[in-house]
Amino acid sequence: MNKTVRLASIGECMIELSPAGKGLFKQGFAGDTFNTAIYLSRQFSPEIEVSYVTGLGSDPQSNGIRKLLVDEGLNVDSITMVEDKTPGLYLIENDESGERFFQYWRNDAAAKQMFAGWSVDKIKDLLETFNLVYFSGITLAILDEEQRNNLFEALAAVKGKVQIGFDPNYRAKLWPDSDICRAAYERAASLADLALVTIDDHQALWPDETAQSVADRWRQWGAAEVVVKEGGANCIVLDSEGFHDAPPPELLKPKDTTGAGDSFAAGYLGMRALGHDFAEAAQMAHTIAGKVIMHPGAVIDPSLWTRVEF
């Protein structure tokens, strides 16, 4: 019997309030690494056991997030209890054309304290229990400098023993300035076995004009395998053997692209964690993202989900 692969997604889950008509809002939960973790569990369980690593309080909303994670088949043993803190919150509003706008309240969120008081060794000991760990630029942005540096040092200590995946997922408002963000991304790239980069995010920080130049930059920083996503149109992979095209199997007209990148990451990371090659991983990533963008919301209703055979 094959041994179950253990994968951790590290980051923040927030309370989501989305328009429900007549001035009402619907409550849900979402966040980039959270969304990825759920799609990983839906698609790859039981071959992969997915853990979510974050900080939550003891309030009803935190308990709601825990319950949802458990209901989705995720392991919640690595969630830090942060007393007197609650999840962050964001509100979605739509203008007359349907364009979505977001307002955030997350400055005092429990997730910002997930590694507060943790030594490098304590974080390392946690990371070593997994076969693959995944984090994003948002994960880095919400942590203070001490926690961020400790996480980097712990990742460096497990590099070579644990696969490391990273998605920059750039959010300008979360960083005090762009230079700090650039330095963090370069450090993350130096540790990453798998870097999943969206060309628009990258170009907001560096003037590279092509997907190839973006991939080259991340490889030069040390990322072993770089996936550059160009929306739904194309994707390229750069590894030690050179460039590879990995286009989607078909071009779709999306209904909602909110969860496209997060679900793509789930497909790619899951397949690579199970030992499949980049081409198979990219096809799974495109297929899962293609399912998700045809329905509203970052995490589509479980009733709309069907596992992709592989």
N, C-alpha and C positions, 0 to 999 in steps of 0.2 A: 504493500500500500504506500502511495506517495505521501510524504510528510506535508502537512498543511503549511502554506506560506503565510507568514505573519507580516502585515503591513500596517504602518501607522500614518495617519494624516494629522498634521499639527496646525492648529490655527484657531479661528474664532467663528462661532455661530451666533447670529443676532436674531432678535425679534423683528419680523417683517410685517409691516402694515401696508396692504395693497388695496386699491380702490375696489369697492364692491357695489357701487351705484347708490344714488340717492344720498350722497354725503356719508355713506357708511364705509368702513374699512374691514378687511378680512385679516385676521392674524395668522401668521405662519412663522417658520424658522428657516433661515438660510445663511449662507456664508461660503466663500469660494472653496476652502478645503473641506468644509462640512458637506457641501453638495457633491464634491468629488468622492468623499468617503461613502456617501449613500449609494452612488452609482457603482462604486467598486463592490460594495456588499451585494447589491442587487444582481450584478452581472457575474461575479466571480465566487461568491460563497457557494459551497463550502471549501472550494480549492484554496481560497484566500480568506484568512480571518482578518478582518479590518478593525482596527482600533482608532478611536478619535481621541486626540490629545488636546486639551484645552483647559481653561479655568471656568468654573461655574459656581454660583452661590447656592444657597439653600432655599431660595424663594420659589414660588409656584412656576415662574417662567423657566428657571433653571431646571426644575424637576420635569417640566414639559419637554425640554430639549433632551434630557437623559432618557425619558420614556420613549421619545421618537427614535432616538438612536438604537435603543434596545429592540424596539418593534421592527426596525429595519435590519436587525441582525448584527449590529456592531457591538464590539467590546468597549465598555465604558470604564474599565478598571484604572485607566491612566488619566482620568480627568481629575484635576486638582480642585479641591474644595476651597473656595475663597470666601470666607465669612464676610457678611455685610456688603457684598458686591453682587451686582445683578448683570444679566446680559445687556449688551448694547442694543440699540433699536434703530431701525431706519424706516422711513415713510416713502412710499412710491406715489408720485402724482403724475398724471398725464395731461398734456396740453391738448388743444383742439385738434391737432394733427395726429395725436396718438403717441407723440414722443414722450418718453419716460424721464422723469426727474427724481432725484433722490435727496432726501434730507437725513442726516445721521446724528444720533446722540450716542456716543460710544466712549467719551473721555474717561468715564469711571467704570468701564466694563470689567467684569471678573476675568475675562480672557487676557487682559493686559497684565495680570498678575500670575499667569500660569506657572512661571518658573521663578517667582519672587522668593528669595531666600534659598534657592537651590544652588548647590555647588556644581562645578563642571562635572565632577565625578558622579554626582547623583543623576544628572541629565544623561551622561554617558551610559550609566548602568541601565537606564530606561531604554535608550536607543538600541543598546546591544541585544535587547530581547526581540527585536524585529529583523526581518530579512530586508525590508525596504522601508525607508521613511521619506515622507513627502511634506514639503512646506512651501509657502508662497511669499511673495513680496509683502503681502498684507500681514502674514505672520510676523515677519521681521519688523514691519512698520509699527505695529501696536505694542511691541516690547520696548522697554526702556533700554538704554545703552548697556547696562550691566547684564541684563537677561539676554539681550541679543548676542553680546560677546561670549557669554557662557555657552549659549546654544551653538555658536560657531565653533568654539573650542571642543565641545563635546562631539560635534559632527566630524571635526578633523580627527578626533581620537578613534572614531569607529569607521572612518573611510577605509575601504578595502575589505572590511568585514561585513558591512551593511551597505546595500545600494541606497543612493541618495538621489531623490528627485526634487526638482525646483521649478516653479513657474513664477516669473517676476510679478505678474498681475499688478501692474503699476497703478497706484492711486495717489496723485500728486498731493492731495489735501492731508494725507496721513504722514507725510514726511516734513520735518522742519525746513529742510532745503534740499535741492536736487543733488548737491555734492555728496551729502550723507547717504542718500539713496543710491547713487552710482557706486560709491565705495562698498555698500552692503551687497549690491548685486554682483560686483566683481568678486567679492569674497565668497558669495554663494556659488558662483560659477566655478571657482577653483575647487570646490568640494563636490560638485554635482556629477553623478554618473549620467543622469538624464535631465537635460534642461529643455523645458517646453516654453518657447518664446513666441509671443504674438507680435507681429511686425509693427503694428500701431503703437503698442506699449513701448517697444524699444525705441522707435523713432521719436517718441516724446522726450527722450533723454539723450540720444545720440543721433547724429545726422546721417547714419547709414541709409542708403537709398534702396538697396536691393535685399532680398531675402538671403542671397549668398553672402553679402558683406556682413549682415547681421550674424549669420551662422559662424562665419570666420572669426568675428570678434569674440563670440562666446567660447569657441574652441581655443582661441589664443589665451583666454583667461583660465582655461583648464577644464572646461566641461568636456566629458568624454564623448557624449552623444547629444547633439543639438537638434531639436525639432523646431522649425520656424513655421508658424501658422499664418497664412495669408487670408484670413476670413474663411469662407466656405469654398473658395475657388481653388486653392492649392495648398500644399504643404511640402517642405523639403526637409531632408534629414542629412546631417553632416556627422560622419564618424571618422575613425582612423583610416577607413578605406576610401573616403571622399564623399562627394555629394550624391544624393539619391532623391529622385522625385517620388512623392507619395500622395498622389492626388486622390480626392474622394471618388467613390465608385459612381456617383451621380451628383449633378448640381440640383439643389432643392431651393424652392422659394419658401424661406422660413416664415413661421407665424410669430415666433418670439425667440430671439437669440440670447436671452439672459443666461441660460445655462450651457451655452455651446462650449465654451472653453473648459469649464469644470468637468463636463461629461466627457469631452475629448481626453482630458488628462486621465480620467478613470480608465478609459479603454486602453490608452497607451501604457500607463503604468502597470495595470493588471496583467496585460499580455507579456510585458517585459519581465515582470516579477515571476511569471510562470515559465520563463525561458524561451518564449517565442521571439522571432527575429523582428527587426524594425518594420519590415513590410507588413507582416501579419498584425503587428501592434497598431500601425497607422490605419490599416483597414478597419480594425475593431473600433479604434477611436473615432474615425469618420462615421461608422455605422451607428454607434451609440449617440454621437452628437446629432446625427441626422434624425434619429428618433425623437430626441429631446426638443429640437427646434420646431417641430411640427405641433407642439402643444404649449400652452401658456405656462409661465413660471420657471424658476431655476431648477426646481425639483418637481418633476411631473407626478401626478397622482399614481399610486401603485397600481391602480386598476388599468392604467394605460401602458404599463410596462410589461414587456415580454423579453425574456432572456435571449441573447443572441447566441446561436450555436457556434461552437468553435472546436 
